[in-house]
Amino acid sequence: MFGSKKNRIYKKGTSLVELMIFVLIVAILGSVTYPHILGMYRRACDASVKSNMFTLQIAAENFASMTHGMYPEHGVTTVGEVLTAMGFPGAVNLSRIADNCPGTGATVVTTPDALLPGNNTYYNHLFPFANSLDELPAVPGGPVAPPHHYIPGPGESGAGTVYWGPAGAAGTTAIEGYVIYGDSYLGLIYIELISE
């Protein structure tokens, strides 16, 4: 009725030792590649911040081309307001760097007068931060202080944010320069331009 042991076919399975060796090899490969992947992520984040800084700089220089080389104290100040402060009364030009300064791609352009690109093309943050902290306040008689670098909590700015600030005294609508700080993955980077 039953076949002899000679006729039975046994399939060879994977032993526990072989399975442990396989897991060990995968773990070693993962530990070798993880630092490289993390480094690439950090470099990509820094490149994103630098790209946003450059985009904001282009918008500021576009603004200055309409105001004889002057810049606004606030990113939402219009060209007409700067020209009026310079002594050109009655100047009407609603162009501004951004409607939110500098905001994110979803909020930066709500009117056709904003010079920063919109339609979710200007990603100011690597993470979803609040937009209200992206403009640094002017101080009497000097440039703005750089922001603190830290990994932000919910509703805060921090790593991944690009900041706009005037390089002139507070309360001066038309200023001669500006500073752009970028809070990259590892620390602050900045651009400071002053018209000559």
Protein Blocks (a to p, Z undefined) as FASTA:
>chain_A
ZZcfklpccdddddfklmmmmmmmmmmmmmmmmmmmmmmmmmmmmmmmmmmmmmmmmmmm
mmmmmngopacfbfkbcfklmmmmnopghiacfbdfbfbdgbjfklmpmbfkbmbdgehl
acfbfbdcdfklmpccddehiacdddddddddehiacehiacdddfbdehiabacbdcdd
dddfkbccddddddZZ
